[in-house]
Amino acid sequence: MLKNKKLRGILQVLLSLILLVFLLNKVGLQEVAEVLSRLNLAWYIPAFLLFLANIVIRSYRWYILYHSLNEHPSFGRMVYLYFVGFFANNFIPTGFGGDVVKVVSLRQQYGRGTDALSSVVMDRVTGLLGSSLIALSALAWHTIEHTEGVDLPYTIWLTIVLISVGIPAGFLLLRWTNPFDFIKDHFPFMASMPFYNKFLELAETVKRYPWPVLLRSLIISLPFTFILILIQYCIARALDVPVPISIFPLYVPIIALINLLPFTFNGLGLREGAYLFLFVPIGVAPEAAVAMSLAFYFLRFGAGLVGGLMYAWSSVSRLLRSPQADHVWRRRS
């Protein structure tokens, strides 16, 4: 199993490199670097601070979910684990490396690893739900108001509709019904397919939480999504890319979903391709679209460095409080 995980990680890194080389060769590495060189810190630093604030909000959403199953740990501890998770994401392939670190840490300290895994999965699900609801509201607003300046191709409109409608519909389907019984009875061959058991576990997780807890976590997801929209807008302004803020509520669930796909290293390559697909049709230059995606990744990487500093400080503090350290100080004195 360990060999398979290592091989999968290597393949994800290779796929990211291949996609990035292909896209940068097509768009122009020098052109992308030139756009990034004009980065306006007056807009980019607020984007980074908003990103850090969003980690705290996500931590509170996770805290609400996990504490409905287990009374430990404290909110401060879960904020710390969320930042450390971002640090792990800088080095572990896929966007789930940090989730593994959070689950393992909770299991080692408080037991009940199933609760930890369930809460982490549900944290992701409610985040996607919040983004989808915002996108649905934006779709309705654009339809009613016939907003000028938002002229998207039908393929993008279709993608937005499928994702923003499909995620809430899929959640309610798993919550209120048991589609896997139907699949098992009518399509038994599908039970042996890859990821079938993963979807089965997801269905059990969705049904595990009472509605009041889900509603609280969903309410927390709304300001998280609004801040994510502001982050994307600040990145565009930092790179002097003229994108109206009304576009980002439509795109956020697509970008969030791309970040979760376990095919490349932390979404690199796939995310840049998604930005080209989403932003070039509305008049953004290809090199600017790729630069926006990389600037967003740098925010994630920077948040991971903050998590690394927190982990280092915690490790040094534990070392200084250990009996061995106390013994060494007594001998020296």
Protein Blocks (a to p, Z undefined) as FASTA:
>chain_A
ZZmmmmmmmmmmmmmmmmmmmmmmmnopklmmmmmmmpcfklmmmmmmmmmmmmmmmmmm
mmmmmmmmocbdcfklmmmmmmmmmmmmmmpgcjklmmmmmmmmmmmmngjmllmmmmmm
mmmmmmmmmmmmmmmmmmmmmmmnopghiacdfklmmmmmmmmmmmmmmmmmmmmmcfkl
mmmmmmmmlmmpghklmmmmmmmmmmmpcfklmmmmmmmmmmmmmmmmmmmmmmmmmnop
acdfklmmmmmmmmmmmmmpckbghhiojlmmmmmmmmmmnopafklmmmmmmmmmmmmm
mmmmmmmmmmmmmmmmmmmmpmklmmmmmmmZZ
